[in-house]
Amino acid sequence: MSSSSQSNTGTSSGSQTASGSTSASGNSTSSVSIPSTAAVGSITITQPPAQSTSYYKLAANNTITFGWNFTNLYVTPSSLTISAVCGDGNTYPVGPSDGIIPGTATSVEWVPYDYQLANPAVPFAVSTYTLEIWGDGGPSAVASAGYLAPNSDLQFAIYTPQPYTPLNDGWQCTGCSGSLESYVADPAMIGVTVTLLITVLSGFGMLNHIPL
């Protein structure tokens, strides 16, 4: 038989203890003392940089790497679950093992193209995705000092490369014709054109008054 238990108990020293025990052919026990002033355990994304949206191409052998650090984590989760949530509501497991990796992992590699080949009924949309990472408590875990809080800070985009089309085969620049019209109709452009026309006509007028 095997049994496991986990509990938090207050102590007079102003800390709580997380403990777990297992028994089978041998016994093992572990405990972690969490200070009463401890903050909630969190994840900080280190790859890709969170300052701007990263764009990833959906193509064979194109591997995406996500990396992170743990902060204020006293109790390591038994596993991490990682998902990519699309703006259209579809959710995709991230990583080679259905999105579940060891709780001590600080990175994961993912090839979305391979997932799409195996799951053609749910293709990736050209859209923005949110990376969600959570521990044992699930995506809606209540924040607790020393324990990992779910993270959904990172957003990234996936796009599908378009095939090359020669000009002779009818390739057209999307929006180019409209761009020319807006350029001509721009008020600043109209002002420059009128000023140039007046300058040219004034020059001709001055030339007509110069005696030969």
Backbone as CSV, one residue per row, in Angstrom:
resi,resn,N_x,N_y,N_z,CA_x,CA_y,CA_z,C_x,C_y,C_z
1,MET,0.833,-1.182,0.000,0.000,0.000,0.000,0.870,1.234,0.000
2,SER,0.327,2.314,-0.492,1.059,3.568,-0.470,0.114,4.671,-0.094
3,SER,0.610,5.647,0.585,-0.228,6.777,0.983,0.581,8.032,0.882
4,SER,-0.076,9.144,0.623,0.609,10.423,0.551,-0.262,11.472,1.192
5,SER,0.347,12.445,1.831,-0.412,13.527,2.455,0.380,14.791,2.402
6,GLN,-0.303,15.929,2.373,0.342,17.238,2.356,-0.470,18.171,3.212
7,SER,0.181,18.897,4.098,-0.560,19.784,4.986,0.246,21.016,5.297
8,ASN,-0.432,22.105,5.618,0.184,23.347,6.043,-0.210,23.585,7.497
9,THR,0.741,23.772,8.383,0.431,24.013,9.774,1.165,25.229,10.263
10,GLY,0.496,26.092,11.040,1.139,27.274,11.580,2.039,26.898,12.744
11,THR,3.116,27.645,12.925,4.040,27.398,14.022,4.248,28.682,14.782
12,SER,4.763,28.548,15.991,4.956,29.714,16.838,6.043,30.628,16.318
13,SER,6.893,30.152,15.419,7.974,30.977,14.885,7.515,31.831,13.718
14,GLY,6.222,31.816,13.432,5.691,32.642,12.355,5.946,32.048,10.992
15,SER,5.891,30.727,10.866,6.083,30.079,9.586,5.139,28.909,9.482
16,GLN,4.948,28.407,8.243,4.129,27.226,8.053,4.986,26.143,7.414
17,THR,4.611,24.906,7.660,5.405,23.787,7.173,4.593,22.972,6.185
18,ALA,5.157,22.777,5.012,4.545,21.894,4.027,5.267,20.562,4.118
19,SER,4.525,19.499,4.322,5.176,18.206,4.493,4.478,17.146,3.671
20,GLY,5.233,16.138,3.302,4.668,15.030,2.555,5.344,13.748,2.974
21,SER,4.650,12.627,2.936,5.260,11.355,3.314,4.755,10.254,2.417
22,THR,5.568,9.295,2.115,5.184,8.142,1.311,5.735,6.899,1.963
23,SER,5.078,5.779,1.785,5.576,4.522,2.318,5.256,3.398,1.364
24,ALA,6.199,2.528,1.148,6.019,1.339,0.323,7.017,0.328,0.852
25,SER,7.994,-0.051,0.034,9.042,-0.931,0.526,9.992,-0.176,1.437
26,GLY,10.025,1.175,1.287,10.855,2.013,2.145,10.084,3.260,2.503
27,ASN,10.591,4.024,3.435,9.919,5.242,3.869,10.714,6.464,3.465
28,SER,10.035,7.557,3.103,10.700,8.811,2.793,9.813,9.954,3.243
29,THR,10.381,10.915,3.859,9.626,12.076,4.311,10.365,13.330,3.904
30,SER,9.630,14.413,3.705,10.242,15.691,3.360,9.362,16.800,3.889
31,SER,9.954,17.902,4.258,9.194,19.042,4.746,9.901,20.318,4.354
32,VAL,9.131,21.362,4.119,9.658,22.658,3.745,9.026,23.691,4.662
33,SER,9.825,24.499,5.278,9.320,25.565,6.152,9.122,26.829,5.333
34,ILE,7.896,27.338,5.325,7.558,28.530,4.552,7.400,29.704,5.506
35,PRO,8.236,30.725,5.402,8.114,31.889,6.291,6.756,32.556,6.138
36,SER,6.278,33.133,7.220,4.974,33.803,7.171,4.998,35.019,6.251
37,THR,6.205,35.547,5.983,6.327,36.725,5.111,6.585,36.349,3.655
38,ALA,6.573,35.044,3.364,6.891,34.594,2.004,5.835,35.067,1.007
39,ALA,6.302,35.393,-0.178,5.389,35.796,-1.252,4.893,34.564,-2.001
40,VAL,3.940,34.771,-2.859,3.424,33.689,-3.699,4.495,33.271,-4.701
41,GLY,4.660,31.982,-4.911,5.601,31.494,-5.915,5.155,31.907,-7.306
42,SER,6.099,32.334,-8.123,5.729,32.848,-9.448,6.724,32.409,-10.507
43,ILE,6.329,32.619,-11.745,7.156,32.308,-12.911,7.469,33.606,-13.640
44,THR,8.733,33.762,-14.022,9.153,34.886,-14.849,9.644,34.340,-16.182
45,ILE,9.010,34.754,-17.264,9.390,34.272,-18.591,10.723,34.898,-19.000
46,THR,11.660,34.063,-19.435,12.972,34.547,-19.888,13.170,34.372,-21.389
47,GLN,12.417,33.490,-22.019,12.525,33.276,-23.458,11.162,32.895,-24.011
48,PRO,10.669,33.659,-25.002,11.282,34.842,-25.621,11.127,36.065,-24.720
49,PRO,11.811,37.180,-25.058,11.661,38.400,-24.273,10.207,38.848,-24.255
50,ALA,9.745,39.270,-23.097,8.333,39.637,-22.953,8.044,41.062,-23.373
51,GLN,9.078,41.833,-23.755,8.859,43.250,-24.075,8.080,43.438,-25.367
52,SER,8.157,42.483,-26.288,7.457,42.607,-27.563,6.939,41.242,-27.985
53,THR,5.940,41.242,-28.861,5.359,39.991,-29.336,6.307,39.281,-30.287
54,SER,6.535,37.991,-30.054,7.377,37.176,-30.934,6.501,36.465,-31.951
55,TYR,7.012,36.380,-33.185,6.273,35.736,-34.271,6.992,34.449,-34.664
56,TYR,6.236,33.354,-34.734,6.814,32.049,-35.048,6.156,31.475,-36.307
57,LYS,6.992,30.957,-37.185,6.507,30.382,-38.439,6.068,28.941,-38.227
58,LEU,4.898,28.607,-38.740,4.397,27.241,-38.686,5.005,26.466,-39.850
59,ALA,6.085,25.740,-39.572,6.797,25.017,-40.625,7.504,23.805,-40.032
60,ALA,7.806,22.841,-40.888,8.491,21.627,-40.444,9.839,21.974,-39.832
61,ASN,10.158,21.294,-38.730,11.450,21.438,-38.042,11.665,22.813,-37.424
62,ASN,10.623,23.633,-37.361,10.746,24.938,-36.723,10.376,24.796,-35.242
63,THR,11.401,24.760,-34.395,11.196,24.524,-32.963,11.076,25.840,-32.200
64,ILE,10.072,25.919,-31.344,9.879,27.074,-30.471,10.346,26.686,-29.072
65,THR,11.157,27.533,-28.470,11.631,27.290,-27.112,11.090,28.357,-26.172
66,PHE,10.452,27.906,-25.100,9.993,28.804,-24.043,10.827,28.530,-22.793
67,GLY,11.260,29.589,-22.118,12.057,29.430,-20.910,11.549,30.333,-19.795
68,TRP,11.819,29.952,-18.554,11.331,30.725,-17.413,12.185,30.459,-16.170
69,ASN,12.017,31.313,-15.186,12.627,31.152,-13.868,11.534,31.123,-12.813
70,PHE,11.829,30.480,-11.676,10.912,30.472,-10.537,11.363,31.499,-9.502
71,THR,10.403,32.151,-8.891,10.686,33.110,-7.826,9.791,32.810,-6.628
72,ASN,10.373,32.870,-5.413,9.633,32.660,-4.163,8.952,31.300,-4.102
73,LEU,9.534,30.318,-4.761,8.933,28.983,-4.789,9.559,28.117,-3.689
74,TYR,8.756,27.766,-2.686,9.216,26.909,-1.597,8.786,25.463,-1.802
75,VAL,7.637,25.281,-2.459,7.111,23.942,-2.706,7.093,23.701,-4.209
76,THR,7.914,22.777,-4.660,8.013,22.487,-6.093,6.833,21.619,-6.534
77,PRO,6.108,22.031,-7.561,4.984,21.207,-8.038,5.481,19.889,-8.611
78,SER,4.646,18.875,-8.551,5.036,17.568,-9.093,5.142,17.618,-10.612
79,SER,4.392,18.524,-11.241,4.439,18.667,-12.703,3.963,20.049,-13.092
80,LEU,4.291,20.433,-14.320,3.810,21.674,-14.910,2.982,21.337,-16.138
81,THR,1.907,22.052,-16.322,1.084,21.900,-17.517,1.185,23.192,-18.317
82,ILE,1.518,23.059,-19.616,1.733,24.228,-20.467,0.804,24.153,-21.676
83,SER,0.103,25.239,-21.929,-0.842,25.287,-23.046,-0.705,26.601,-23.798
84,ALA,-1.043,26.550,-25.078,-1.120,27.755,-25.907,-2.593,27.980,-26.224
85,VAL,-3.130,29.103,-25.781,-4.548,29.397,-25.965,-4.687,30.437,-27.065
86,CYS,-5.394,30.068,-28.125,-5.575,30.950,-29.277,-6.691,31.952,-29.011
87,GLY,-6.654,33.046,-29.735,-7.695,34.049,-29.614,-9.067,33.528,-29.993
88,ASP,-9.127,32.444,-30.811,-10.420,31.881,-31.200,-10.957,30.889,-30.173
89,GLY,-10.203,30.681,-29.079,-10.679,29.798,-28.017,-10.058,28.418,-28.009
90,ASN,-9.415,28.012,-29.098,-8.793,26.691,-29.137,-7.555,26.657,-28.237
91,THR,-7.341,25.526,-27.586,-6.207,25.352,-26.689,-5.349,24.196,-27.187
92,TYR,-4.023,24.411,-27.203,-3.085,23.423,-27.715,-2.041,23.090,-26.646
93,PRO,-1.775,21.785,-26.404,-0.719,21.433,-25.454,0.650,21.804,-26.012
94,VAL,1.509,22.335,-25.169,2.839,22.774,-25.589,3.878,21.776,-25.094
95,GLY,4.677,21.255,-26.014,5.725,20.319,-25.634,5.489,18.947,-26.230
96,PRO,6.472,18.063,-26.078,6.395,16.746,-26.690,5.545,15.740,-25.931
97,SER,5.082,16.092,-24.724,4.366,15.122,-23.884,2.989,15.640,-23.486
98,ASP,2.219,16.072,-24.469,0.863,16.582,-24.231,0.823,17.735,-23.239
99,GLY,1.899,18.507,-23.202,1.911,19.713,-22.382,2.221,19.486,-20.916
100,ILE,2.528,18.278,-20.497,2.839,17.998,-19.098,4.318,17.651,-18.971
101,ILE,5.044,18.449,-18.172,6.476,18.262,-18.000,6.808,18.252,-16.506
102,PRO,8.017,17.832,-16.114,8.379,17.813,-14.689,8.260,19.182,-14.037
103,GLY,7.937,19.196,-12.765,7.741,20.444,-12.047,9.000,21.250,-11.874
104,THR,10.166,20.620,-12.051,11.435,21.339,-11.908,11.926,21.931,-13.226
105,ALA,11.236,21.657,-14.322,11.681,22.129,-15.640,11.634,23.646,-15.725
106,THR,12.602,24.223,-16.429,12.633,25.675,-16.639,12.604,26.032,-18.126
107,SER,12.297,25.080,-18.978,12.155,25.361,-20.410,11.414,24.202,-21.066
108,VAL,10.906,24.469,-22.250,10.233,23.432,-23.027,10.407,23.749,-24.503
109,GLU,10.565,22.716,-25.312,10.670,22.875,-26.767,9.409,22.322,-27.410
110,TRP,8.974,23.021,-28.454,7.681,22.712,-29.059,7.762,22.906,-30.563
111,VAL,7.222,21.945,-31.312,7.130,22.053,-32.771,5.646,22.025,-33.142
112,PRO,5.009,23.177,-33.271,3.575,23.219,-33.580,3.210,22.477,-34.867
113,TYR,4.130,22.493,-35.834,3.854,21.820,-37.111,3.606,20.330,-36.902
114,ASP,4.394,19.698,-36.032,4.213,18.271,-35.756,2.856,18.017,-35.112
115,TYR,2.460,18.907,-34.208,1.152,18.739,-33.565,0.035,18.856,-34.595
116,GLN,0.158,19.797,-35.524,-0.885,19.983,-36.524,-0.984,18.776,-37.447
117,LEU,0.154,18.168,-37.786,0.118,16.964,-38.624,-0.631,15.831,-37.929
118,ALA,-0.440,15.736,-36.604,-1.085,14.671,-35.850,-2.539,14.991,-35.502
119,ASN,-2.896,16.270,-35.586,-4.259,16.688,-35.229,-4.808,17.638,-36.295
120,PRO,-5.033,17.147,-37.509,-5.464,18.030,-38.612,-6.835,18.652,-38.398
121,ALA,-7.633,18.115,-37.480,-8.978,18.655,-37.267,-8.933,19.988,-36.517
122,VAL,-7.810,20.275,-35.848,-7.693,21.536,-35.099,-6.424,22.254,-35.550
123,PRO,-6.436,22.816,-36.760,-5.232,23.501,-37.256,-4.974,24.806,-36.514
124,PHE,-3.738,25.240,-36.560,-3.380,26.510,-35.929,-3.871,27.673,-36.792
125,ALA,-4.479,28.635,-36.150,-4.916,29.836,-36.849,-3.776,30.842,-36.865
126,VAL,-3.762,31.688,-37.901,-2.810,32.801,-37.921,-3.350,33.828,-36.939
127,SER,-2.784,33.819,-35.735,-3.370,34.604,-34.667,-2.373,34.786,-33.526
128,THR,-2.816,35.488,-32.500,-2.038,35.666,-31.277,-2.443,34.604,-30.261
129,TYR,-1.449,34.070,-29.544,-1.681,33.022,-28.568,-1.161,33.465,-27.194
130,THR,-1.790,32.936,-26.148,-1.342,33.178,-24.777,-0.763,31.895,-24.211
131,LEU,0.453,31.978,-23.676,1.091,30.814,-23.062,0.639,30.719,-21.612
132,GLU,0.032,29.599,-21.252,-0.430,29.392,-19.884,0.377,28.274,-19.229
133,ILE,0.883,28.538,-18.028,1.662,27.566,-17.273,1.075,27.469,-15.871
134,TRP,0.826,26.262,-15.413,0.337,26.096,-14.043,0.883,24.805,-13.438
135,GLY,0.811,24.749,-12.115,1.308,23.589,-11.379,0.193,22.668,-10.948
136,ASP,0.357,22.065,-9.761,-0.588,21.039,-9.308,-1.989,21.584,-9.063
137,GLY,-2.097,22.877,-8.759,-3.408,23.428,-8.438,-4.293,23.723,-9.635
138,GLY,-3.758,23.574,-10.863,-4.557,23.846,-12.047,-4.513,25.309,-12.446
139,PRO,-5.154,25.657,-13.561,-5.092,27.032,-14.081,-5.805,28.055,-13.205
140,SER,-6.649,27.595,-12.281,-7.402,28.523,-11.427,-6.984,28.404,-9.966
141,ALA,-5.756,27.937,-9.737,-5.293,27.748,-8.363,-5.279,29.058,-7.592
142,VAL,-5.682,28.997,-6.330,-5.663,30.183,-5.473,-4.227,30.470,-5.057
143,ALA,-3.806,31.724,-5.193,-2.438,32.090,-4.850,-2.169,31.820,-3.379
144,SER,-1.054,31.145,-3.097,-0.688,30.811,-1.730,0.810,30.997,-1.553
145,ALA,1.214,31.529,-0.420,2.631,31.805,-0.166,3.476,30.546,-0.349
146,GLY,4.524,30.691,-1.169,5.451,29.592,-1.384,5.043,28.601,-2.453
147,TYR,3.788,28.620,-2.848,3.295,27.703,-3.874,3.189,28.420,-5.218
148,LEU,3.324,27.670,-6.294,3.346,28.267,-7.629,1.974,28.782,-8.051
149,ALA,1.943,30.023,-8.472,0.722,30.616,-9.018,0.709,30.432,-10.542
150,PRO,-0.448,30.237,-11.146,-0.526,30.114,-12.605,0.015,31.367,-13.287
151,ASN,0.566,31.191,-14.491,1.141,32.308,-15.235,0.571,32.342,-16.651
152,SER,0.160,33.530,-17.095,-0.336,33.710,-18.469,0.132,35.057,-19.004
153,ASP,1.370,35.418,-18.666,1.891,36.734,-19.041,2.342,36.823,-20.502
154,LEU,2.763,35.701,-21.067,3.387,35.751,-22.398,2.373,35.594,-23.516
155,GLN,2.481,36.484,-24.497,1.710,36.356,-25.732,2.664,36.270,-26.912
156,PHE,2.318,35.442,-27.878,3.129,35.280,-29.083,2.195,35.024,-30.260
157,ALA,2.748,35.079,-31.458,1.924,34.905,-32.662,2.478,33.767,-33.521
158,ILE,1.589,33.097,-34.193,1.952,32.037,-35.149,1.424,32.441,-36.522
159,TYR,2.272,32.324,-37.534,1.839,32.647,-38.888,2.214,31.515,-39.838
160,THR,1.495,31.457,-40.942,1.738,30.436,-41.963,2.385,31.091,-43.171
161,PRO,3.567,30.623,-43.604,4.218,31.227,-44.775,3.389,31.006,-46.031
162,GLN,3.354,32.009,-46.898,2.602,31.935,-48.143,3.516,31.514,-49.289
163,PRO,3.017,30.705,-50.226,3.841,30.284,-51.366,4.183,31.442,-52.283
164,TYR,5.328,31.356,-52.938,5.770,32.402,-53.862,4.925,32.386,-55.130
165,THR,4.461,33.569,-55.552,3.673,33.698,-56.775,4.326,34.750,-57.671
166,PRO,4.814,34.367,-58.861,5.451,35.338,-59.765,4.464,36.402,-60.211
167,LEU,5.001,37.567,-60.583,4.152,38.654,-61.076,3.374,38.228,-62.306
168,ASN,4.013,37.449,-63.182,3.356,37.024,-64.430,2.180,36.092,-64.173
169,ASP,2.136,35.495,-62.970,1.041,34.581,-62.645,-0.098,35.281,-61.918
170,GLY,-0.037,36.608,-61.880,-1.146,37.358,-61.319,-0.972,37.835,-59.896
171,TRP,0.292,37.843,-59.385,0.492,38.331,-58.019,0.154,39.806,-57.939
172,GLN,-0.534,40.180,-56.882,-0.897,41.576,-56.669,-0.542,41.976,-55.240
173,CYS,-0.116,43.205,-55.091,0.192,43.733,-53.769,-1.116,44.138,-53.094
174,THR,-1.441,43.445,-52.012,-2.683,43.735,-51.308,-2.664,45.154,-50.758
175,GLY,-3.634,45.948,-51.191,-3.740,47.303,-50.669,-2.915,48.336,-51.417
176,CYS,-2.112,47.890,-52.423,-1.268,48.865,-53.120,-2.090,49.891,-53.882
177,SER,-3.155,49.458,-54.584,-3.961,50.395,-55.362,-4.631,51.391,-54.436
178,GLY,-5.106,50.894,-53.291,-5.722,51.794,-52.327,-4.714,52.755,-51.733
179,SER,-3.472,52.298,-51.586,-2.442,53.151,-51.016,-2.164,54.346,-51.905
180,LEU,-2.169,54.145,-53.240,-1.922,55.235,-54.165,-3.032,56.271,-54.081
181,GLU,-4.288,55.797,-53.986,-5.405,56.722,-53.909,-5.333,57.554,-52.635
182,SER,-5.013,56.886,-51.509,-4.941,57.637,-50.258,-3.778,58.608,-50.270
183,TYR,-2.690,58.239,-50.990,-1.523,59.119,-51.069,-1.869,60.390,-51.829
184,VAL,-2.605,60.218,-52.951,-2.975,61.375,-53.766,-3.978,62.245,-53.027
185,ALA,-4.894,61.627,-52.270,-5.954,62.378,-51.599,-5.518,62.952,-50.266
186,ASP,-4.297,62.689,-49.859,-3.824,63.193,-48.579,-3.779,64.728,-48.612
187,PRO,-4.328,65.425,-47.588,-4.353,66.894,-47.576,-2.966,67.516,-47.685
188,ALA,-1.991,66.905,-47.035,-0.638,67.471,-47.108,-0.097,67.377,-48.524
189,MET,-0.408,66.269,-49.191,0.076,66.103,-50.557,-0.594,67.093,-51.496
190,ILE,-1.880,67.355,-51.252,-2.595,68.324,-52.083,-1.982,69.708,-51.897
191,GLY,-1.647,70.046,-50.647,-1.050,71.354,-50.376,0.287,71.519,-51.062
192,VAL,1.113,70.483,-51.025,2.422,70.544,-51.682,2.255,70.705,-53.183
193,THR,1.292,69.981,-53.762,1.065,70.054,-55.210,0.619,71.454,-55.633
194,VAL,-0.309,72.045,-54.857,-0.805,73.385,-55.191,0.314,74.413,-55.065
195,THR,1.114,74.297,-54.014,2.225,75.240,-53.825,3.219,75.154,-54.967
196,LEU,3.535,73.938,-55.387,4.471,73.749,-56.495,3.912,74.333,-57.781
197,LEU,2.612,74.147,-58.020,1.980,74.669,-59.228,2.015,76.195,-59.234
198,ILE,1.729,76.803,-58.078,1.748,78.279,-58.000,3.153,78.800,-58.253
199,THR,4.151,78.112,-57.690,5.540,78.539,-57.877,5.937,78.496,-59.342
200,VAL,5.555,77.437,-60.036,5.889,77.299,-61.467,5.201,78.379,-62.282
201,LEU,3.900,78.597,-62.026,3.169,79.609,-62.786,3.713,81.008,-62.515
202,SER,4.110,81.288,-61.255,4.681,82.598,-60.930,5.992,82.800,-61.659
203,GLY,6.753,81.742,-61.785,8.016,81.829,-62.512,7.792,82.188,-63.963
204,PHE,6.786,81.579,-64.590,6.472,81.913,-65.976,6.015,83.355,-66.093
205,GLY,5.262,83.836,-65.089,4.788,85.218,-65.124,5.936,86.208,-65.045
206,MET,6.906,85.932,-64.208,8.063,86.810,-64.094,8.874,86.815,-65.373
207,LEU,8.969,85.660,-66.011,9.725,85.601,-67.260,9.062,86.466,-68.343
208,ASN,7.739,86.527,-68.339,7.034,87.312,-69.351,7.263,88.812,-69.178
209,HIS,7.635,89.279,-67.967,7.827,90.683,-67.722,9.282,91.108,-67.878
210,ILE,10.162,90.190,-68.155,11.574,90.538,-68.366,11.762,91.005,-69.819
211,PRO,12.218,92.272,-69.984,12.399,92.773,-71.373,13.499,92.017,-72.093
212,LEU,13.279,91.783,-73.343,14.261,91.065,-74.164,15.162,92.060,-74.857
